[in-house]
């Protein structure tokens, strides 16, 4: 098996995830990219503005801003990021990575 190109610690509920003996769990490649993007989106503050927003113009603008933010990651293929609002508090993020194909997760 090839060595992982991207490695990170798994973060769950804002804390490092540990195995049964207390050793930090790691993630790599596609999962690492997804985790980095989740954190980037959360740190931008734009997602907070979207939760509960009813003005469709404001929602569309912030979704576009988030898509642009995702595409600033050099591991994402430009023009492939999309974010869809599933309900007032759930968003589906999709993008294509340079090395690992399709990426999809909910926020």
N, C-alpha and C positions, 0 to 999 in steps of 0.2 A: 504494500500500500504506500502511496506517495506521501511524503511529509506535508503537513498542513501549511498553507501559505499564510493564512491569517489565524491567529490564536488569541483567545481572550478568556477571562474568567466568566463563568455563568452567573448572571445577576438575576435573582428572583425576589420580588417584593422589596426592591431597593437594597438588597443585601447579597453578599457573596454566598452562593449555594455550596453546601458542604455534603460530602458523602457520609456514610454511617460512622466512619471513624474520625470525622472532622477535617478531612482533606478537601480543599477547594476543588470544585468541579470545573472542568474546562470545556470550551466549545471552540469550534474551528470553522474556517472558510464560510460557507453560506450562512450558517447560524450566527457566526461572529459579525458578519456584515449586517444581518437583520437586527441584531441587538444594538449595534452601533447606530443604525438609522433610527431605531425606536428612541434611543437616548437623545440623539440629535433633534428629533422632532419635539420630544418632551422639553428639552432645554430651550428651544426656540420660543416657547410660550404661545405659539400660534394655535396649538390644539386646545388650550384652555379657552381661547376666544371663540372657538367653534362650538364647544359643548353648550347646548341649549340655544344657540343662535338660530333665529327664525328668518332673518332677512336673507333671502336667497342670493342677493348680490354680494353681501358680505361673506357668506359661506363660500361662494364661487371664488372670490378673490383670495381668501385665506387658503382654500384648497390648492389653488394655483401656486401660491407662495410656498406651500408645503411641498408640492411636487418639484418646484424649482430647487428647494433646499435639498431634497433627496438626490436630485441629479448633480449636486455639487460634489457628491462623493465620487471619487475617481474610479471606484470599483463598479459603478452603475453605468450602463449604456445610456448616453444622452437620448432624451426623447422617449424613454420607455416607462418612466414613473407615472403612476396614476394613483389617486386617492379618491375613494368613493365613500360617501357618507351612507352607512347602513341604517342608522337611526340616530337620535339626538346625541348619543354618547359612544357610538361605535363607528370606527372608520376602517376600511379595508385598504391596505397599502400593497401595491403591486409594482414590480420593477424587474428588469433583466440585468443580471450581473455580467461583468466582463468575462469572468472565468467559470461561473457555476450555474448559469442558466436562470430560470425564472425564480423569483422571490415573492412570497406573499405572506402577509400576516395582518392580524387585527390589532387596532389600538383602542 
